[in-house]
Structure formats: structure tokens, C-alpha cells
Amino acid sequence: MRESDAVESARRTLGLKLSICRRAGGYSQADFASLIEYSRSTVANVETGRQHVPRTFWVAADAALRTGGALTELNDEIEAAVRRERHNAARWVTPFPLSLVASNGSVGSLVHMPEGSLAVAGHDDKWLDVISLAATEAREHAEKTAITDIGPAAVEQFTADVVRLARAYVSAPAFPLFAAMRRLLAQIQAAIGLRTYPAQARDLNLLAGALCGLMANASLDLGRHDAADDLARAAWTYGRTIDHGPLIGWARGTQALAAISDDRYLDATRHAEDGLLHAPAGTGAVRLHAIRARALSAHGDRIEAQAAIAAAERARDDAHQDELHDGIAGEFAFSNAKLCYYEALTLVEGNDPTRAEDAAGGAITLYQNGPAMARSYGCEILARAQLARAQLMNRKLEDAAETLRGVLALDPQMQIHSLAHQLETCRQLLVVPEYRSSVIARQLDRHLAAFSRAGAGQLIPGGL
């Protein structure tokens, strides 16, 4: 009996969890296979969900990786699901009868016919009516399912609208776009409630999830972390409905960013790691590794944070693409410039200002030299704030003042919540003893305070 799609998906997820734990332990597939006394090909097949192995494999894996039995527990849950499926299937299977009761009440006996055929003796023409009825019912049901209330161009138009919003978000203020996203989401949700083809339903759920993801990101930029978490969870739900790994991964990454904003760094790490189970490769993985690095660095785990940045760089070399990060793109893309910015933030949080200066400077250069449509004003300004922060930590006051000139020139309506936080951190660095008598430091502090006040008036004070 073939296993259901749900079980096969669960086995792939378990295999991916094994892969993540193995790499975290520093083992190659060959080394790990030798450790648990299995072949390397078995480990490789299990990690991709292609091979079913006995429970002893998972017990040995848990012991080697010190996971506290987590892998064995997941395997046991999958095997329990398999047993339930087989039990349910068996209830519907009945042996072919050795005799049949005809519609007139007589008992018909099976007559042996050439191989591959069966005939019933003693039947009447009413059996033919049953066959005709079954054929008619099947045809009518197929005709009903072929009816859709969604026009052939509707999904295409919705897709174009979502792509435009995702790409406009890179360089436009958050709130006006949020309002447009909300209107479009209502239209797509209404379409989901209509009769649709399976492919249409799948595309509509993807677009609804993508919009919820964009709205979650906008909520973060507007300082509404609670709304961001709710919207990201909605995106996750749409992703789970259609089993769309990249969308699930994006949603988990955005939940992690919301948790970081609330100083819940362990929650953020957990969200990012769960996202990697669903988006283990390509652009989605780069983003999730980078977010995980931010959370680890903010939590004080500098070594693991650097390992996460290294993992992001390795994932960047993967040619895997998907329809969300690389198709819709825009805010869903994660460029080399953005990775450099995340590295700078990770390094400055990890108290390594010298390397943070290099990373932030690299991010700014990449943004300036990249295509205009991919030039994220928010991340470029935040990279400048990180560069200034690193310069102040290195006691380069004049350099920091020059760097912040580009930040202070930003239109207040373009200011995002995380920028105000970063500038406040810069202000705190200006109170060190070396800067107390500096005219430049006092002037810079006043400019930063005025800029933050002007920007705060642009953020939404109440609910979205």
C-alpha cells in the first residue's frame, strides 16, 4: 500500500530535521553514517525522505546528536499515522463474494471465464441499469467540478497586482502600500470562497499568503509587532493549506523578526529553525539563516551567530529558485547587499565593530551599484545606521557624523520603526566620556533626536 502524501511529506520533514541536526553537530554524511553504523547512502536517502529505516536508526541518531529523543519521537508519530491509515483502509476492503444476490432475489454463482474477466450467472438487466447510472453520476459530477466562478484572467491579474506591490515596497512608504495590500487581500479572499479549479485555488492561496507576508513586514516597519506576528501566522496558514515550503519559511522568518523586535530571541531562533525545515535551500534559506544569526547575536551567542552567517553564505551559492522569493521577488528577494547588512548587524550586536564597518560599507556599496528596482531604501539606510554605530564604537566620531548625514536627509515619512531604534542606540554611544566635551557629539545628538521626533509622527499611533 502506497503511503499517503501527508506521510511522505512528514518523512521528508523528519529527514530534513536530521540533516539540520547533523550539520549543527559538525558531521559529514559519511562521518555520521560511520558513527551510527549505517551506510552514507542510507543517511543521504533518509535525509531526503526517500528511504524508510527502522526505529533503531532514529534511536542511534538521537544518541549521537544528543537531541534528547526528538527524532525518535517524530518517527514514532509518523509510524502511528501509517498504522492508522492502514487500519482505515482495511475497513473499506472486503473480499469479492463467492456468490452474488441478483435483484430478483436469486443467487447467482461465479462462472469461471478466461483470465481477466468475470461473469455472473442468473443476473437480469437491472445490473446494466446500475452500470449506466454509475457512468451518468460520474459524468455529471465531473461536469460540475469543471465549473469555475473565476475568469481565466482573474488569477493572472491578481498575480500581477501582488508582484507590483511586492516590488513597490522596496522603495515606497509602508502605510499607503499597506492599505492597497489590504484591499487586494479582501478581493483574493472573496475569490477563494468561489468555485475554482484546484490550480486556481492553489494560486489564490499563495497570493493571499504572500500579501499577508507583505502586510506583516509593513506592520514591523510601522512599529506594530503584534499585528506583524498575527499576519505572519496567517501567511503560514495559507502556506500550510497548499503545502508551499517557501511561503511557510517566509512566514516563520517574519515571525522571528517580530520576536527579535520584542527581545524574544529564543522564540526568534525557534521560528527561523522551523522555517528552514520548509525552505532548506535557495533564497528563502539565505534569509532564514541570516535572521537566525541576528537572533543568536542579540542573545549573546556570537559563535553560533557567525556559524549561521556562514550557513547563509553557503545557501546563497545554491542555484535553487522558487516562485515567491525569485518569482514575485521585490520585498521577498534577499540580495547579497541585504545579506551584508544582516552580517553587519550581527557583528555589531556581537561587539565586533571593526568587521561590522566592513560589512556595512559593503552593503552600502552593493545597494548603490545595484539596479534601482532592487535598491531597498530601508535596508540601505539601516546599513548606514549600522556603519555609524560601528564607527562610534571604534571612536570615529567625525566619520560617524558624516555617515549619519545621509540618514538624516531621509524624508521623515519614509522612516521605519527599526531605524528609530538604531539611531537611539547611536545616541546612547554619544554619552561616553570621550564625547562629553565634543561640540560635534552634542550637535549630532540634537539632530538625531529631532529626526526621530519627526519620524515618530509618521508612524501609526493606533491599530492598523
C-alpha positions in Angstrom: 0.0 0.0 0.0 1.4 3.4 -1.0 1.8 5.8 1.8 -0.3 9.0 1.7 1.2 12.3 0.6 0.9 13.5 4.2 3.1 10.6 5.5 5.6 11.1 2.7 5.8 14.8 3.5 6.3 14.0 7.2 9.1 11.7 6.3 10.8 14.4 4.3 10.4 16.8 7.1 11.9 14.3 9.6 14.8 13.7 7.2 15.4 17.5 6.9 15.4 17.8 10.7 18.1 15.0 10.8 20.1 16.9 8.2 20.0 20.2 10.2 20.9 18.4 13.5 23.8 16.5 11.8 25.3 19.7 10.3 24.8 21.5 13.6 26.9 18.7 15.1 29.6 19.2 12.6 29.3 15.8 11.0 29.5 15.0 7.3 27.1 12.4 6.0 29.9 9.8 5.8 31.2 10.6 9.4 27.7 10.4 10.8 26.9 7.2 9.0 30.0 5.6 10.4 29.1 6.8 13.9 25.6 5.2 13.9 26.8 2.2 11.8 24.8 2.7 8.7 25.9 3.5 5.1 26.4 7.0 3.8 23.8 6.4 1.1 21.3 5.4 3.7 21.8 8.6 5.6 21.5 10.6 2.3 18.3 8.8 1.4 16.8 9.2 4.8 17.6 13.0 4.8 15.6 13.4 1.6 12.8 11.2 2.7 13.4 8.5 0.1 14.2 5.6 2.4 12.2 4.2 5.4 14.5 2.9 8.1 13.8 1.0 11.4 13.3 2.7 14.7 16.8 1.7 15.8 18.2 4.1 13.2 16.5 7.1 14.9 17.5 5.9 18.4 21.1 5.8 17.3 20.8 9.2 15.6 19.3 10.8 18.8 22.1 9.3 20.9 24.8 10.5 18.5 23.4 14.0 18.1 22.2 14.4 21.7 18.7 15.5 20.7 17.0 14.0 23.7 15.0 11.6 21.7 13.3 14.2 19.5 14.0 12.4 16.2 12.7 9.1 17.5 9.6 10.7 18.9 8.8 12.3 15.5 9.4 8.9 13.8 7.1 7.2 16.2 4.4 9.8 15.4 4.8 9.1 11.7 4.6 5.3 12.2 1.5 5.7 14.3 -0.1 7.7 11.4 0.9 5.0 9.0 -0.8 2.3 11.2 -4.0 4.5 11.4 -4.1 4.9 7.6 -3.7 1.1 7.1 -6.4 0.4 9.6 -8.8 2.8 8.0 -8.0 1.5 4.5 -8.6 -2.1 5.7 -12.1 -1.2 6.9 -13.1 -0.4 3.3 -11.6 -3.6 1.7 -14.0 -6.6 1.6 -13.3 -9.9 -0.2 -15.0 -10.4 -3.5 -18.1 -12.5 -2.7 -18.2 -16.1 -3.8 -21.9 -15.6 -4.7 -24.0 -12.7 -5.7 -27.6 -12.0 -5.0 -29.4 -10.9 -8.1 -32.1 -8.2 -8.0 -34.8 -10.7 -8.3 -33.6 -12.5 -5.1 -32.0 -15.5 -6.8 -28.4 -16.4 -6.0 -26.0 -16.1 -8.9 -22.8 -18.1 -8.9 -19.5 -17.0 -10.3 -18.7 -18.7 -13.6 -15.0 -19.2 -14.5 -14.2 -17.2 -17.6 -10.9 -16.5 -19.4 -8.3 -14.8 -17.2 -9.0 -11.1 -16.6 -12.8 -11.4 -16.9 -15.8 -12.3 -14.6 -19.4 -13.1 -15.4 -22.4 -13.5 -13.2 -24.9 -16.3 -13.9 -28.6 -15.6 -13.1 -28.4 -11.8 -13.3 -31.1 -9.7 -15.0 -30.9 -6.4 -17.0 -31.2 -4.3 -13.8 -27.5 -4.8 -13.4 -27.0 -2.9 -16.6 -29.0 -0.1 -15.2 -26.7 0.2 -12.2 -23.7 0.4 -14.5 -25.4 3.1 -16.6 -26.4 5.0 -13.5 -22.8 5.0 -12.2 -21.5 6.3 -15.5 -24.1 9.1 -15.6 -23.3 10.1 -12.0 -19.6 10.2 -12.7 -20.1 12.3 -15.8 -22.4 14.8 -14.1 -20.1 15.2 -11.1 -17.1 15.8 -13.5 -19.1 18.4 -15.3 -19.9 20.2 -12.0 -16.3 20.3 -10.9 -15.4 21.7 -14.3 -17.4 24.9 -13.5 -15.4 27.8 -12.0 -16.6 31.2 -11.0 -13.1 32.6 -11.6 -12.5 34.0 -15.1 -9.3 32.9 -16.9 -7.6 36.2 -16.5 -8.6 36.9 -12.8 -5.7 35.0 -11.2 -3.3 36.4 -13.7 -4.4 39.9 -12.8 -4.2 39.2 -9.0 -0.7 37.9 -9.6 0.4 41.0 -11.4 -1.1 43.2 -8.6 0.8 41.3 -5.9 4.1 41.4 -7.9 3.7 45.2 -8.3 3.0 45.7 -4.6 6.0 43.5 -3.6 8.3 45.4 -5.8 7.0 48.8 -5.0 7.5 48.1 -1.3 11.3 48.2 -1.8 11.2 52.0 -2.3 7.9 53.3 -1.1 6.4 54.3 2.3 4.9 51.4 4.2 1.4 52.6 5.2 -0.1 53.7 1.8 1.0 50.3 0.4 -0.4 48.5 3.4 -3.8 50.0 2.6 -3.5 48.8 -1.0 -2.5 45.3 0.1 -5.5 45.1 2.5 -7.9 46.0 -0.4 -6.3 43.4 -2.7 -6.3 40.7 0.0 -10.1 41.2 0.5 -10.6 40.6 -3.2 -8.5 37.5 -3.3 -10.1 36.1 -0.1 -13.5 36.6 -1.8 -12.3 34.7 -4.9 -11.1 31.8 -2.7 -14.7 31.4 -1.5 -15.9 30.9 -5.0 -15.9 27.7 -7.1 -12.4 27.3 -8.5 -10.2 24.8 -10.3 -7.7 23.1 -8.0 -4.8 25.0 -9.7 -6.7 28.3 -9.3 -7.4 27.6 -5.6 -3.7 26.9 -5.1 -2.6 30.1 -6.8 -5.1 32.2 -4.9 -3.9 30.8 -1.5 -0.3 31.5 -2.5 -1.2 35.1 -3.4 -3.2 35.6 -0.2 -0.3 34.3 1.8 2.2 36.5 0.0 0.0 39.6 0.7 -0.2 38.6 4.4 3.5 38.3 4.4 4.0 41.8 2.9 1.5 43.2 5.4 3.4 41.6 8.2 6.6 43.2 7.0 4.8 46.6 6.7 3.5 46.2 10.3 7.0 45.7 11.5 8.2 48.8 9.7 5.3 50.7 11.3 6.1 49.5 14.8 3.2 47.1 15.2 4.9 43.8 16.2 1.7 42.2 17.5 0.0 42.8 14.2 3.1 41.6 12.3 3.0 38.3 14.2 -0.7 37.7 13.5 -0.3 38.5 9.8 2.7 36.3 9.5 0.8 33.4 11.2 -2.0 34.0 8.6 0.6 33.7 5.8 1.9 30.5 7.4 -1.7 29.1 7.4 -2.1 29.8 3.7 1.2 28.2 3.1 0.3 25.1 5.0 -3.0 24.9 3.2 -1.2 24.3 -0.1 2.0 22.8 1.4 4.1 25.7 0.0 7.5 25.5 1.7 8.9 28.9 0.6 5.8 30.7 1.9 5.8 28.8 5.2 9.5 29.6 5.5 8.9 33.3 4.8 6.1 33.5 7.4 8.3 31.8 10.0 11.1 34.3 9.2 8.8 37.2 9.7 7.6 35.8 13.0 11.2 35.6 14.0 11.8 39.3 13.1 8.7 40.2 15.2 10.1 38.2 18.1 13.5 40.0 17.8 11.7 43.3 17.9 10.2 42.2 21.2 13.5 40.9 22.5 12.3 37.3 22.4 15.5 36.0 20.9 15.0 32.3 21.7 11.5 32.4 20.1 13.0 34.1 17.1 15.7 31.3 16.8 13.0 28.7 17.0 10.9 30.3 14.3 13.8 30.6 12.0 14.8 27.0 12.5 11.3 25.8 11.9 11.2 27.9 8.7 14.4 26.1 7.5 12.6 22.8 7.7 10.3 24.0 5.0 12.7 26.2 3.0 16.0 24.5 3.3 17.6 25.8 0.1 17.9 28.9 -2.1 16.9 32.5 -1.3 14.5 31.5 1.4 17.2 29.6 3.3 19.6 32.6 3.0 17.1 34.8 4.6 16.3 32.4 7.4 19.9 31.7 8.3 20.6 35.5 8.4 17.6 36.1 10.6 18.7 33.3 12.9 22.1 34.9 13.1 20.6 38.2 14.2 18.6 36.4 16.9 21.6 34.4 18.2 23.9 37.5 18.2 21.3 39.6 20.1 21.0 36.7 22.6 24.8 36.8 23.1 25.7 33.6 21.2 28.3 35.1 19.0 29.9 31.8 17.8 26.6 30.3 16.7 25.7 33.6 15.1 28.8 33.5 13.0 28.1 29.9 12.0 24.6 31.0 10.9 26.0 33.8 8.7 28.4 31.2 7.2 25.4 29.0 6.5 23.6 31.9 4.8 26.6 32.4 2.6 26.7 28.8 1.6 22.9 28.8 0.9 23.5 31.9 -1.3 25.6 29.7 -3.7 22.6 27.3 -4.2 21.0 27.8 -7.6 17.6 26.7 -6.3 14.8 29.2 -7.1 11.2 29.4 -6.2 8.1 31.4 -7.3 7.9 33.5 -4.1 11.4 34.7 -3.4 12.6 34.7 -7.0 9.4 34.9 -9.0 7.3 37.6 -7.2 10.6 38.9 -5.8 10.7 42.6 -4.7 10.4 42.5 -0.9 10.6 38.7 -1.0 14.0 38.8 -2.6 17.1 38.6 -0.4 20.1 40.2 -2.3 23.8 40.0 -1.5 23.5 43.6 -0.3 20.9 42.6 2.2 23.0 39.7 3.4 25.9 42.1 4.0 23.6 44.3 6.0 22.5 41.4 8.2 26.1 40.4 8.7 26.9 44.0 9.8 24.0 43.9 12.3 25.1 40.5 13.6 28.7 41.7 14.0 27.8 45.0 15.7 25.4 43.2 18.1 28.3 40.8 18.7 30.6 43.7 19.7 32.9 43.3 16.7 32.7 46.9 15.3 35.8 46.7 13.0 34.3 43.8 10.9 30.9 45.4 11.2 32.3 48.5 9.5 33.5 46.4 6.6 30.2 44.5 6.2 28.1 47.7 6.4 30.3 49.5 4.0 30.0 46.6 1.6 26.2 46.6 1.9 26.0 50.3 1.1 28.3 49.9 -2.0 26.2 47.0 -3.3 23.0 48.9 -2.9 24.4 52.0 -4.6 25.8 49.9 -7.6 22.8 47.6 -7.9 19.7 48.0 -10.1 17.3 50.8 -8.9 14.3 48.4 -8.7 16.2 46.2 -6.2 17.6 49.1 -4.1 15.9 48.8 -0.8 15.9 52.3 0.8 15.1 50.8 4.2 17.9 48.4 4.3 20.4 50.8 2.8 19.5 53.5 5.4 19.7 50.8 8.2 23.1 49.8 6.8 24.3 53.4 7.2 23.0 53.4 10.7 24.9 50.2 11.5 28.1 51.7 9.9 27.7 54.8 12.1 27.1 52.7 15.2 30.3 50.7 14.4 32.2 53.9 13.8 31.1 55.3 17.2 32.1 52.1 18.9 35.5 52.5 17.3 35.7 56.1 18.5 35.5 57.6 15.0 33.1 60.4 15.8 33.7 62.5 12.7 33.3 59.5 10.4 30.0 58.6 12.1 28.7 62.2 11.8 29.5 62.1 8.0 27.8 58.7 7.7 24.7 59.9 9.5 24.3 62.9 7.2 22.9 60.5 4.6 20.5 59.1 7.2 19.2 62.5 8.4 18.5 63.5 4.8 15.8 60.9 4.6 12.2 62.1 4.2 10.5 61.6 7.6 7.5 59.8 6.0 10.0 57.1 4.8 11.3 56.4 8.3 10.7 52.9 9.7 10.4 51.8 13.3 13.7 49.9 13.4 15.6 52.9 12.2 14.5 55.0 15.2 15.7 52.1 17.4 19.1 52.1 15.7 19.5 55.9 15.9 18.6 55.7 19.6 21.5 53.2 20.0 23.8 55.7 18.3 22.7 58.4 20.7 23.5 56.2 23.6 27.0 55.8 22.3 27.4 59.6 22.3 27.3 59.8 26.1 30.7 58.1 26.6 33.3 60.2 28.4 35.3 60.8 25.3 32.4 62.7 23.6 31.1 64.7 26.6 33.1 67.8 25.7 32.7 67.4 21.9 30.7 70.0 20.0 30.2 67.6 17.2 28.8 65.0 19.5 26.3 67.5 21.0 25.2 68.7 17.6 24.8 65.2 16.3 22.7 64.2 19.3 20.4 67.1 18.8 20.0 66.3 15.0 19.3 62.6 15.8 16.7 63.5 18.4 14.9 65.9 16.1 14.9 63.4 13.3 13.4 60.7 15.5 10.7 63.0 16.7 9.8 64.0 13.1 9.7 60.3 12.0 7.6 59.2 15.0 4.8 61.4 13.9 4.7 59.5 10.6 4.2 56.1 12.3 0.7 54.9 13.2 -0.1 55.5 16.8 -3.1 53.2 17.0 -4.2 49.9 15.4 -3.9 49.1 11.8 
